[in-house]
Amino acid sequence: MEFTLSKHAEDTMREREIDFAWLAATMDAPETTEQHPDDPTLMYAFRRIPEFGNRVLRVVYNQTKTPPHIVTAYFDRTAGGKR
């Protein structure tokens, strides 16, 4: 899937050691997705990353942009049991 990254997403990936391949895999084949509760333009994509202790990567992106525009990404401590 083609997508763009915000400056914040680029910085966050570097700071949190999120590999671009993990982000791409999450966008290409998320295990699950959710609509943002307050902003209908935003979606969450979730995927477990075995190489990072099986933690869940959450990618927040604007679904109304073409291609989708990634706002941020982080390992979601609260999603472990829900995914």
mmCIF file as gemmi writes it, N, C-alpha and C atoms, coordinates in Angstrom:
data_model
loop_
_atom_site.group_PDB
_atom_site.id
_atom_site.type_symbol
_atom_site.label_atom_id
_atom_site.label_alt_id
_atom_site.label_comp_id
_atom_site.label_asym_id
_atom_site.label_entity_id
_atom_site.label_seq_id
_atom_site.pdbx_PDB_ins_code
_atom_site.Cartn_x
_atom_site.Cartn_y
_atom_site.Cartn_z
_atom_site.occupancy
_atom_site.B_iso_or_equiv
_atom_site.pdbx_formal_charge
_atom_site.auth_seq_id
_atom_site.auth_asym_id
_atom_site.pdbx_PDB_model_num
ATOM 1 N N . MET Axp A 1 ? 0.844 -1.176 0 1 0 ? 1 A 1
ATOM 2 C CA . MET Axp A 1 ? 0 0 0 1 0 ? 1 A 1
ATOM 3 C C . MET Axp A 1 ? 0.89 1.24 0 1 0 ? 1 A 1
ATOM 4 N N . GLU Axp A 2 ? 0.514 2.18 -0.8 1 0 ? 2 A 1
ATOM 5 C CA . GLU Axp A 2 ? 1.218 3.455 -0.822 1 0 ? 2 A 1
ATOM 6 C C . GLU Axp A 2 ? 0.655 4.355 0.279 1 0 ? 2 A 1
ATOM 7 N N . PHE Axp A 3 ? 1.525 5.124 0.923 1 0 ? 3 A 1
ATOM 8 C CA . PHE Axp A 3 ? 1.112 6.065 1.967 1 0 ? 3 A 1
ATOM 9 C C . PHE Axp A 3 ? 2.173 7.134 2.119 1 0 ? 3 A 1
ATOM 10 N N . THR Axp A 4 ? 1.807 8.208 2.81 1 0 ? 4 A 1
ATOM 11 C CA . THR Axp A 4 ? 2.766 9.265 3.119 1 0 ? 4 A 1
ATOM 12 C C . THR Axp A 4 ? 2.916 9.346 4.633 1 0 ? 4 A 1
ATOM 13 N N . LEU Axp A 5 ? 4.024 9.947 5.065 1 0 ? 5 A 1
ATOM 14 C CA . LEU Axp A 5 ? 4.317 10.095 6.493 1 0 ? 5 A 1
ATOM 15 C C . LEU Axp A 5 ? 4.366 11.568 6.87 1 0 ? 5 A 1
ATOM 16 N N . SER Axp A 6 ? 3.755 11.897 7.984 1 0 ? 6 A 1
ATOM 17 C CA . SER Axp A 6 ? 3.909 13.245 8.529 1 0 ? 6 A 1
ATOM 18 C C . SER Axp A 6 ? 5.306 13.367 9.134 1 0 ? 6 A 1
ATOM 19 N N . LYS Axp A 7 ? 5.756 14.577 9.33 1 0 ? 7 A 1
ATOM 20 C CA . LYS Axp A 7 ? 7.045 14.816 9.996 1 0 ? 7 A 1
ATOM 21 C C . LYS Axp A 7 ? 7.012 14.189 11.391 1 0 ? 7 A 1
ATOM 22 N N . HIS Axp A 8 ? 5.884 14.338 12.081 1 0 ? 8 A 1
ATOM 23 C CA . HIS Axp A 8 ? 5.74 13.747 13.419 1 0 ? 8 A 1
ATOM 24 C C . HIS Axp A 8 ? 5.909 12.222 13.35 1 0 ? 8 A 1
ATOM 25 N N . ALA Axp A 9 ? 5.304 11.584 12.352 1 0 ? 9 A 1
ATOM 26 C CA . ALA Axp A 9 ? 5.418 10.129 12.217 1 0 ? 9 A 1
ATOM 27 C C . ALA Axp A 9 ? 6.869 9.727 11.966 1 0 ? 9 A 1
ATOM 28 N N . GLU Axp A 10 ? 7.562 10.472 11.109 1 0 ? 10 A 1
ATOM 29 C CA . GLU Axp A 10 ? 8.974 10.183 10.847 1 0 ? 10 A 1
ATOM 30 C C . GLU Axp A 10 ? 9.804 10.285 12.124 1 0 ? 10 A 1
ATOM 31 N N . ASP Axp A 11 ? 9.593 11.359 12.88 1 0 ? 11 A 1
ATOM 32 C CA . ASP Axp A 11 ? 10.329 11.555 14.133 1 0 ? 11 A 1
ATOM 33 C C . ASP Axp A 11 ? 9.999 10.465 15.142 1 0 ? 11 A 1
ATOM 34 N N . THR Axp A 12 ? 8.721 10.135 15.236 1 0 ? 12 A 1
ATOM 35 C CA . THR Axp A 12 ? 8.267 9.122 16.185 1 0 ? 12 A 1
ATOM 36 C C . THR Axp A 12 ? 8.873 7.761 15.858 1 0 ? 12 A 1
ATOM 37 N N . MET Axp A 13 ? 8.904 7.417 14.586 1 0 ? 13 A 1
ATOM 38 C CA . MET Axp A 13 ? 9.483 6.128 14.188 1 0 ? 13 A 1
ATOM 39 C C . MET Axp A 13 ? 10.951 6.045 14.597 1 0 ? 13 A 1
ATOM 40 N N . ARG Axp A 14 ? 11.674 7.112 14.376 1 0 ? 14 A 1
ATOM 41 C CA . ARG Axp A 14 ? 13.097 7.134 14.735 1 0 ? 14 A 1
ATOM 42 C C . ARG Axp A 14 ? 13.265 7.024 16.253 1 0 ? 14 A 1
ATOM 43 N N . GLU Axp A 15 ? 12.518 7.834 16.998 1 0 ? 15 A 1
ATOM 44 C CA . GLU Axp A 15 ? 12.63 7.86 18.462 1 0 ? 15 A 1
ATOM 45 C C . GLU Axp A 15 ? 12.219 6.545 19.102 1 0 ? 15 A 1
ATOM 46 N N . ARG Axp A 16 ? 11.203 5.895 18.554 1 0 ? 16 A 1
ATOM 47 C CA . ARG Axp A 16 ? 10.655 4.682 19.157 1 0 ? 16 A 1
ATOM 48 C C . ARG Axp A 16 ? 11.166 3.409 18.503 1 0 ? 16 A 1
ATOM 49 N N . GLU Axp A 17 ? 12.152 3.568 17.606 1 0 ? 17 A 1
ATOM 50 C CA . GLU Axp A 17 ? 12.778 2.428 16.94 1 0 ? 17 A 1
ATOM 51 C C . GLU Axp A 17 ? 11.762 1.558 16.201 1 0 ? 17 A 1
ATOM 52 N N . ILE Axp A 18 ? 10.873 2.211 15.47 1 0 ? 18 A 1
ATOM 53 C CA . ILE Axp A 18 ? 9.871 1.511 14.666 1 0 ? 18 A 1
ATOM 54 C C . ILE Axp A 18 ? 10.427 1.368 13.254 1 0 ? 18 A 1
ATOM 55 N N . ASP Axp A 19 ? 10.624 0.142 12.845 1 0 ? 19 A 1
ATOM 56 C CA . ASP Axp A 19 ? 11.165 -0.149 11.528 1 0 ? 19 A 1
ATOM 57 C C . ASP Axp A 19 ? 10.116 0.188 10.462 1 0 ? 19 A 1
ATOM 58 N N . PHE Axp A 20 ? 10.573 0.782 9.355 1 0 ? 20 A 1
ATOM 59 C CA . PHE Axp A 20 ? 9.656 1.13 8.271 1 0 ? 20 A 1
ATOM 60 C C . PHE Axp A 20 ? 8.921 -0.106 7.752 1 0 ? 20 A 1
ATOM 61 N N . ALA Axp A 21 ? 9.592 -1.251 7.707 1 0 ? 21 A 1
ATOM 62 C CA . ALA Axp A 21 ? 8.968 -2.484 7.221 1 0 ? 21 A 1
ATOM 63 C C . ALA Axp A 21 ? 7.786 -2.886 8.111 1 0 ? 21 A 1
ATOM 64 N N . TRP Axp A 22 ? 7.893 -2.66 9.417 1 0 ? 22 A 1
ATOM 65 C CA . TRP Axp A 22 ? 6.789 -2.976 10.329 1 0 ? 22 A 1
ATOM 66 C C . TRP Axp A 22 ? 5.602 -2.069 10.049 1 0 ? 22 A 1
ATOM 67 N N . LEU Axp A 23 ? 5.889 -0.8 9.806 1 0 ? 23 A 1
ATOM 68 C CA . LEU Axp A 23 ? 4.83 0.158 9.489 1 0 ? 23 A 1
ATOM 69 C C . LEU Axp A 23 ? 4.141 -0.237 8.186 1 0 ? 23 A 1
ATOM 70 N N . ALA Axp A 24 ? 4.93 -0.556 7.177 1 0 ? 24 A 1
ATOM 71 C CA . ALA Axp A 24 ? 4.38 -0.949 5.882 1 0 ? 24 A 1
ATOM 72 C C . ALA Axp A 24 ? 3.537 -2.222 6.008 1 0 ? 24 A 1
ATOM 73 N N . ALA Axp A 25 ? 4.028 -3.201 6.774 1 0 ? 25 A 1
ATOM 74 C CA . ALA Axp A 25 ? 3.285 -4.449 6.959 1 0 ? 25 A 1
ATOM 75 C C . ALA Axp A 25 ? 1.955 -4.187 7.666 1 0 ? 25 A 1
ATOM 76 N N . THR Axp A 26 ? 1.972 -3.272 8.617 1 0 ? 26 A 1
ATOM 77 C CA . THR Axp A 26 ? 0.738 -2.93 9.349 1 0 ? 26 A 1
ATOM 78 C C . THR Axp A 26 ? -0.27 -2.271 8.42 1 0 ? 26 A 1
ATOM 79 N N . MET Axp A 27 ? 0.201 -1.402 7.546 1 0 ? 27 A 1
ATOM 80 C CA . MET Axp A 27 ? -0.705 -0.749 6.601 1 0 ? 27 A 1
ATOM 81 C C . MET Axp A 27 ? -1.181 -1.736 5.526 1 0 ? 27 A 1
ATOM 82 N N . ASP Axp A 28 ? -0.304 -2.638 5.078 1 0 ? 28 A 1
ATOM 83 C CA . ASP Axp A 28 ? -0.668 -3.602 4.041 1 0 ? 28 A 1
ATOM 84 C C . ASP Axp A 28 ? -1.634 -4.67 4.539 1 0 ? 28 A 1
ATOM 85 N N . ALA Axp A 29 ? -1.4 -5.152 5.753 1 0 ? 29 A 1
ATOM 86 C CA . ALA Axp A 29 ? -2.193 -6.277 6.27 1 0 ? 29 A 1
ATOM 87 C C . ALA Axp A 29 ? -2.395 -6.135 7.774 1 0 ? 29 A 1
ATOM 88 N N . PRO Axp A 30 ? -3.209 -5.165 8.194 1 0 ? 30 A 1
ATOM 89 C CA . PRO Axp A 30 ? -3.444 -5.023 9.635 1 0 ? 30 A 1
ATOM 90 C C . PRO Axp A 30 ? -4.216 -6.221 10.188 1 0 ? 30 A 1
ATOM 91 N N . GLU Axp A 31 ? -3.931 -6.555 11.436 1 0 ? 31 A 1
ATOM 92 C CA . GLU Axp A 31 ? -4.695 -7.631 12.079 1 0 ? 31 A 1
ATOM 93 C C . GLU Axp A 31 ? -6.115 -7.151 12.368 1 0 ? 31 A 1
ATOM 94 N N . THR Axp A 32 ? -6.216 -5.862 12.654 1 0 ? 32 A 1
ATOM 95 C CA . THR Axp A 32 ? -7.527 -5.262 12.886 1 0 ? 32 A 1
ATOM 96 C C . THR Axp A 32 ? -7.416 -3.758 12.661 1 0 ? 32 A 1
ATOM 97 N N . THR Axp A 33 ? -8.56 -3.127 12.456 1 0 ? 33 A 1
ATOM 98 C CA . THR Axp A 33 ? -8.609 -1.677 12.316 1 0 ? 33 A 1
ATOM 99 C C . THR Axp A 33 ? -9.763 -1.152 13.156 1 0 ? 33 A 1
ATOM 100 N N . GLU Axp A 34 ? -9.659 0.121 13.527 1 0 ? 34 A 1
ATOM 101 C CA . GLU Axp A 34 ? -10.729 0.785 14.287 1 0 ? 34 A 1
ATOM 102 C C . GLU Axp A 34 ? -10.833 2.22 13.809 1 0 ? 34 A 1
ATOM 103 N N . GLN Axp A 35 ? -12.031 2.742 13.854 1 0 ? 35 A 1
ATOM 104 C CA . GLN Axp A 35 ? -12.255 4.157 13.588 1 0 ? 35 A 1
ATOM 105 C C . GLN Axp A 35 ? -11.866 4.95 14.826 1 0 ? 35 A 1
ATOM 106 N N . HIS Axp A 36 ? -11.232 6.093 14.647 1 0 ? 36 A 1
ATOM 107 C CA . HIS Axp A 36 ? -10.919 6.983 15.763 1 0 ? 36 A 1
ATOM 108 C C . HIS Axp A 36 ? -12.245 7.405 16.396 1 0 ? 36 A 1
ATOM 109 N N . PRO Axp A 37 ? -12.346 7.408 17.728 1 0 ? 37 A 1
ATOM 110 C CA . PRO Axp A 37 ? -13.637 7.7 18.366 1 0 ? 37 A 1
ATOM 111 C C . PRO Axp A 37 ? -14.123 9.135 18.181 1 0 ? 37 A 1
ATOM 112 N N . ASP Axp A 38 ? -13.222 10.083 17.949 1 0 ? 38 A 1
ATOM 113 C CA . ASP Axp A 38 ? -13.631 11.484 17.87 1 0 ? 38 A 1
ATOM 114 C C . ASP Axp A 38 ? -13.412 12.133 16.509 1 0 ? 38 A 1
ATOM 115 N N . ASP Axp A 39 ? -12.593 11.535 15.674 1 0 ? 39 A 1
ATOM 116 C CA . ASP Axp A 39 ? -12.247 12.145 14.388 1 0 ? 39 A 1
ATOM 117 C C . ASP Axp A 39 ? -12.535 11.149 13.26 1 0 ? 39 A 1
ATOM 118 N N . PRO Axp A 40 ? -13.588 11.352 12.499 1 0 ? 40 A 1
ATOM 119 C CA . PRO Axp A 40 ? -13.964 10.384 11.462 1 0 ? 40 A 1
ATOM 120 C C . PRO Axp A 40 ? -12.966 10.283 10.309 1 0 ? 40 A 1
ATOM 121 N N . THR Axp A 41 ? -12.006 11.198 10.227 1 0 ? 41 A 1
ATOM 122 C CA . THR Axp A 41 ? -11.003 11.103 9.164 1 0 ? 41 A 1
ATOM 123 C C . THR Axp A 41 ? -9.881 10.145 9.529 1 0 ? 41 A 1
ATOM 124 N N . LEU Axp A 42 ? -9.754 9.801 10.818 1 0 ? 42 A 1
ATOM 125 C CA . LEU Axp A 42 ? -8.634 8.974 11.281 1 0 ? 42 A 1
ATOM 126 C C . LEU Axp A 42 ? -9.033 7.531 11.517 1 0 ? 42 A 1
ATOM 127 N N . MET Axp A 43 ? -8.107 6.643 11.176 1 0 ? 43 A 1
ATOM 128 C CA . MET Axp A 43 ? -8.262 5.211 11.428 1 0 ? 43 A 1
ATOM 129 C C . MET Axp A 43 ? -7.046 4.723 12.194 1 0 ? 43 A 1
ATOM 130 N N . TYR Axp A 44 ? -7.239 3.638 12.942 1 0 ? 44 A 1
ATOM 131 C CA . TYR Axp A 44 ? -6.155 2.945 13.616 1 0 ? 44 A 1
ATOM 132 C C . TYR Axp A 44 ? -5.958 1.608 12.898 1 0 ? 44 A 1
ATOM 133 N N . ALA Axp A 45 ? -4.717 1.252 12.638 1 0 ? 45 A 1
ATOM 134 C CA . ALA Axp A 45 ? -4.372 -0.073 12.126 1 0 ? 45 A 1
ATOM 135 C C . ALA Axp A 45 ? -3.468 -0.729 13.162 1 0 ? 45 A 1
ATOM 136 N N . PHE Axp A 46 ? -3.739 -1.993 13.491 1 0 ? 46 A 1
ATOM 137 C CA . PHE Axp A 46 ? -2.994 -2.714 14.529 1 0 ? 46 A 1
ATOM 138 C C . PHE Axp A 46 ? -2.36 -3.971 13.946 1 0 ? 46 A 1
ATOM 139 N N . ARG Axp A 47 ? -1.148 -4.271 14.409 1 0 ? 47 A 1
ATOM 140 C CA . ARG Axp A 47 ? -0.479 -5.509 14.014 1 0 ? 47 A 1
ATOM 141 C C . ARG Axp A 47 ? 0.573 -5.865 15.066 1 0 ? 47 A 1
ATOM 142 N N . ARG Axp A 48 ? 0.612 -7.136 15.437 1 0 ? 48 A 1
ATOM 143 C CA . ARG Axp A 48 ? 1.661 -7.621 16.345 1 0 ? 48 A 1
ATOM 144 C C . ARG Axp A 48 ? 2.982 -7.688 15.583 1 0 ? 48 A 1
ATOM 145 N N . ILE Axp A 49 ? 4.057 -7.327 16.273 1 0 ? 49 A 1
ATOM 146 C CA . ILE Axp A 49 ? 5.385 -7.344 15.679 1 0 ? 49 A 1
ATOM 147 C C . ILE Axp A 49 ? 6.23 -8.37 16.44 1 0 ? 49 A 1
ATOM 148 N N . PRO Axp A 50 ? 6.345 -9.591 15.91 1 0 ? 50 A 1
ATOM 149 C CA . PRO Axp A 50 ? 7.112 -10.636 16.604 1 0 ? 50 A 1
ATOM 150 C C . PRO Axp A 50 ? 8.551 -10.221 16.905 1 0 ? 50 A 1
ATOM 151 N N . GLU Axp A 51 ? 9.172 -9.461 15.996 1 0 ? 51 A 1
ATOM 152 C CA . GLU Axp A 51 ? 10.563 -9.058 16.18 1 0 ? 51 A 1
ATOM 153 C C . GLU Axp A 51 ? 10.736 -8.031 17.299 1 0 ? 51 A 1
ATOM 154 N N . PHE Axp A 52 ? 9.64 -7.51 17.809 1 0 ? 52 A 1
ATOM 155 C CA . PHE Axp A 52 ? 9.701 -6.513 18.882 1 0 ? 52 A 1
ATOM 156 C C . PHE Axp A 52 ? 8.907 -7.02 20.085 1 0 ? 52 A 1
ATOM 157 N N . GLY Axp A 53 ? 9.175 -8.254 20.453 1 0 ? 53 A 1
ATOM 158 C CA . GLY Axp A 53 ? 8.553 -8.844 21.641 1 0 ? 53 A 1
ATOM 159 C C . GLY Axp A 53 ? 7.069 -9.094 21.497 1 0 ? 53 A 1
ATOM 160 N N . ASN Axp A 54 ? 6.6 -9.235 20.257 1 0 ? 54 A 1
ATOM 161 C CA . ASN Axp A 54 ? 5.187 -9.487 19.972 1 0 ? 54 A 1
ATOM 162 C C . ASN Axp A 54 ? 4.278 -8.351 20.423 1 0 ? 54 A 1
ATOM 163 N N . ARG Axp A 55 ? 4.862 -7.156 20.566 1 0 ? 55 A 1
ATOM 164 C CA . ARG Axp A 55 ? 4.057 -5.994 20.949 1 0 ? 55 A 1
ATOM 165 C C . ARG Axp A 55 ? 3.204 -5.539 19.778 1 0 ? 55 A 1
ATOM 166 N N . VAL Axp A 56 ? 2.126 -4.83 20.088 1 0 ? 56 A 1
ATOM 167 C CA . VAL Axp A 56 ? 1.17 -4.389 19.072 1 0 ? 56 A 1
ATOM 168 C C . VAL Axp A 56 ? 1.535 -2.982 18.6 1 0 ? 56 A 1
ATOM 169 N N . LEU Axp A 57 ? 1.746 -2.857 17.289 1 0 ? 57 A 1
ATOM 170 C CA . LEU Axp A 57 ? 2.006 -1.558 16.686 1 0 ? 57 A 1
ATOM 171 C C . LEU Axp A 57 ? 0.675 -0.932 16.286 1 0 ? 57 A 1
ATOM 172 N N . ARG Axp A 58 ? 0.463 0.3 16.718 1 0 ? 58 A 1
ATOM 173 C CA . ARG Axp A 58 ? -0.729 1.06 16.324 1 0 ? 58 A 1
ATOM 174 C C . ARG Axp A 58 ? -0.278 2.147 15.36 1 0 ? 58 A 1
ATOM 175 N N . VAL Axp A 59 ? -0.866 2.168 14.182 1 0 ? 59 A 1
ATOM 176 C CA . VAL Axp A 59 ? -0.588 3.194 13.188 1 0 ? 59 A 1
ATOM 177 C C . VAL Axp A 59 ? -1.85 4.033 13.034 1 0 ? 59 A 1
ATOM 178 N N . VAL Axp A 60 ? -1.707 5.337 13.222 1 0 ? 60 A 1
ATOM 179 C CA . VAL Axp A 60 ? -2.83 6.263 13.101 1 0 ? 60 A 1
ATOM 180 C C . VAL Axp A 60 ? -2.678 6.983 11.771 1 0 ? 60 A 1
ATOM 181 N N . TYR Axp A 61 ? -3.707 6.886 10.942 1 0 ? 61 A 1
ATOM 182 C CA . TYR Axp A 61 ? -3.601 7.499 9.619 1 0 ? 61 A 1
ATOM 183 C C . TYR Axp A 61 ? -4.9 8.18 9.202 1 0 ? 61 A 1
ATOM 184 N N . ASN Axp A 62 ? -4.746 9.163 8.322 1 0 ? 62 A 1
ATOM 185 C CA . ASN Axp A 62 ? -5.889 9.884 7.775 1 0 ? 62 A 1
ATOM 186 C C . ASN Axp A 62 ? -6.355 9.123 6.542 1 0 ? 62 A 1
ATOM 187 N N . GLN Axp A 63 ? -7.539 8.536 6.642 1 0 ? 63 A 1
ATOM 188 C CA . GLN Axp A 63 ? -8.065 7.697 5.569 1 0 ? 63 A 1
ATOM 189 C C . GLN Axp A 63 ? -8.679 8.51 4.429 1 0 ? 63 A 1
ATOM 190 N N . THR Axp A 64 ? -8.897 9.8 4.635 1 0 ? 64 A 1
ATOM 191 C CA . THR Axp A 64 ? -9.515 10.617 3.594 1 0 ? 64 A 1
ATOM 192 C C . THR Axp A 64 ? -8.502 11.139 2.586 1 0 ? 64 A 1
ATOM 193 N N . LYS Axp A 65 ? -7.22 10.984 2.871 1 0 ? 65 A 1
ATOM 194 C CA . LYS Axp A 65 ? -6.155 11.417 1.96 1 0 ? 65 A 1
ATOM 195 C C . LYS Axp A 65 ? -5.824 10.297 0.983 1 0 ? 65 A 1
ATOM 196 N N . THR Axp A 66 ? -5.414 10.682 -0.21 1 0 ? 66 A 1
ATOM 197 C CA . THR Axp A 66 ? -4.97 9.713 -1.2 1 0 ? 66 A 1
ATOM 198 C C . THR Axp A 66 ? -3.564 10.079 -1.617 1 0 ? 66 A 1
ATOM 199 N N . PRO Axp A 67 ? -2.58 9.251 -1.312 1 0 ? 67 A 1
ATOM 200 C CA . PRO Axp A 67 ? -2.656 8.034 -0.507 1 0 ? 67 A 1
ATOM 201 C C . PRO Axp A 67 ? -2.886 8.367 0.97 1 0 ? 67 A 1
ATOM 202 N N . PRO Axp A 68 ? -3.225 7.345 1.79 1 0 ? 68 A 1
ATOM 203 C CA . PRO Axp A 68 ? -3.412 7.598 3.221 1 0 ? 68 A 1
ATOM 204 C C . PRO Axp A 68 ? -2.186 8.279 3.829 1 0 ? 68 A 1
ATOM 205 N N . HIS Axp A 69 ? -2.432 9.175 4.756 1 0 ? 69 A 1
ATOM 206 C CA . HIS Axp A 69 ? -1.366 9.961 5.389 1 0 ? 69 A 1
ATOM 207 C C . HIS Axp A 69 ? -1.202 9.513 6.834 1 0 ? 69 A 1
ATOM 208 N N . ILE Axp A 70 ? -0.05 8.943 7.163 1 0 ? 70 A 1
ATOM 209 C CA . ILE Axp A 70 ? 0.2 8.453 8.515 1 0 ? 70 A 1
ATOM 210 C C . ILE Axp A 70 ? 0.542 9.621 9.419 1 0 ? 70 A 1
ATOM 211 N N . VAL Axp A 71 ? -0.209 9.725 10.515 1 0 ? 71 A 1
ATOM 212 C CA . VAL Axp A 71 ? -0.051 10.808 11.481 1 0 ? 71 A 1
ATOM 213 C C . VAL Axp A 71 ? 0.976 10.433 12.538 1 0 ? 71 A 1
ATOM 214 N N . THR Axp A 72 ? 0.88 9.205 13.05 1 0 ? 72 A 1
ATOM 215 C CA . THR Axp A 72 ? 1.807 8.737 14.071 1 0 ? 72 A 1
ATOM 216 C C . THR Axp A 72 ? 1.755 7.214 14.143 1 0 ? 72 A 1
ATOM 217 N N . ALA Axp A 73 ? 2.706 6.649 14.854 1 0 ? 73 A 1
ATOM 218 C CA . ALA Axp A 73 ? 2.753 5.202 15.085 1 0 ? 73 A 1
ATOM 219 C C . ALA Axp A 73 ? 3.439 4.975 16.424 1 0 ? 73 A 1
ATOM 220 N N . TYR Axp A 74 ? 2.95 3.971 17.143 1 0 ? 74 A 1
ATOM 221 C CA . TYR Axp A 74 ? 3.561 3.659 18.435 1 0 ? 74 A 1
ATOM 222 C C . TYR Axp A 74 ? 3.166 2.261 18.864 1 0 ? 74 A 1
ATOM 223 N N . PHE Axp A 75 ? 3.97 1.706 19.767 1 0 ? 75 A 1
ATOM 224 C CA . PHE Axp A 75 ? 3.634 0.41 20.346 1 0 ? 75 A 1
ATOM 225 C C . PHE Axp A 75 ? 2.615 0.643 21.45 1 0 ? 75 A 1
ATOM 226 N N . ASP Axp A 76 ? 1.462 0.04 21.281 1 0 ? 76 A 1
ATOM 227 C CA . ASP Axp A 76 ? 0.318 0.283 22.142 1 0 ? 76 A 1
ATOM 228 C C . ASP Axp A 76 ? 0.331 -0.684 23.322 1 0 ? 76 A 1
ATOM 229 N N . ARG Axp A 77 ? 0.644 -0.17 24.478 1 0 ? 77 A 1
ATOM 230 C CA . ARG Axp A 77 ? 0.707 -1.003 25.695 1 0 ? 77 A 1
ATOM 231 C C . ARG Axp A 77 ? -0.67 -1.539 26.102 1 0 ? 77 A 1
ATOM 232 N N . THR Axp A 78 ? -1.721 -0.849 25.724 1 0 ? 78 A 1
ATOM 233 C CA . THR Axp A 78 ? -3.076 -1.249 26.126 1 0 ? 78 A 1
ATOM 234 C C . THR Axp A 78 ? -3.717 -2.237 25.17 1 0 ? 78 A 1
ATOM 235 N N . ALA Axp A 79 ? -3.12 -2.449 24.001 1 0 ? 79 A 1
ATOM 236 C CA . ALA Axp A 79 ? -3.764 -3.285 22.979 1 0 ? 79 A 1
ATOM 237 C C . ALA Axp A 79 ? -3.399 -4.761 23.066 1 0 ? 79 A 1
ATOM 238 N N . GLY Axp A 80 ? -2.428 -5.123 23.87 1 0 ? 80 A 1
ATOM 239 C CA . GLY Axp A 80 ? -1.946 -6.497 23.922 1 0 ? 80 A 1
ATOM 240 C C . GLY Axp A 80 ? -3.015 -7.55 24.088 1 0 ? 80 A 1
ATOM 241 N N . GLY Axp A 81 ? -3.898 -7.372 25.024 1 0 ? 81 A 1
ATOM 242 C CA . GLY Axp A 81 ? -4.929 -8.357 25.272 1 0 ? 81 A 1
ATOM 243 C C . GLY Axp A 81 ? -6.133 -8.224 24.366 1 0 ? 81 A 1
ATOM 244 N N . LYS Axp A 82 ? -6.258 -7.113 23.678 1 0 ? 82 A 1
ATOM 245 C CA . LYS Axp A 82 ? -7.439 -6.873 22.854 1 0 ? 82 A 1
ATOM 246 C C . LYS Axp A 82 ? -7.255 -7.287 21.406 1 0 ? 82 A 1
ATOM 247 N N . ARG Axp A 83 ? -6.067 -7.593 20.983 1 0 ? 83 A 1
ATOM 248 C CA . ARG Axp A 83 ? -5.825 -7.873 19.576 1 0 ? 83 A 1
ATOM 249 C C . ARG Axp A 83 ? -5.584 -9.337 19.377 1 0 ? 83 A 1
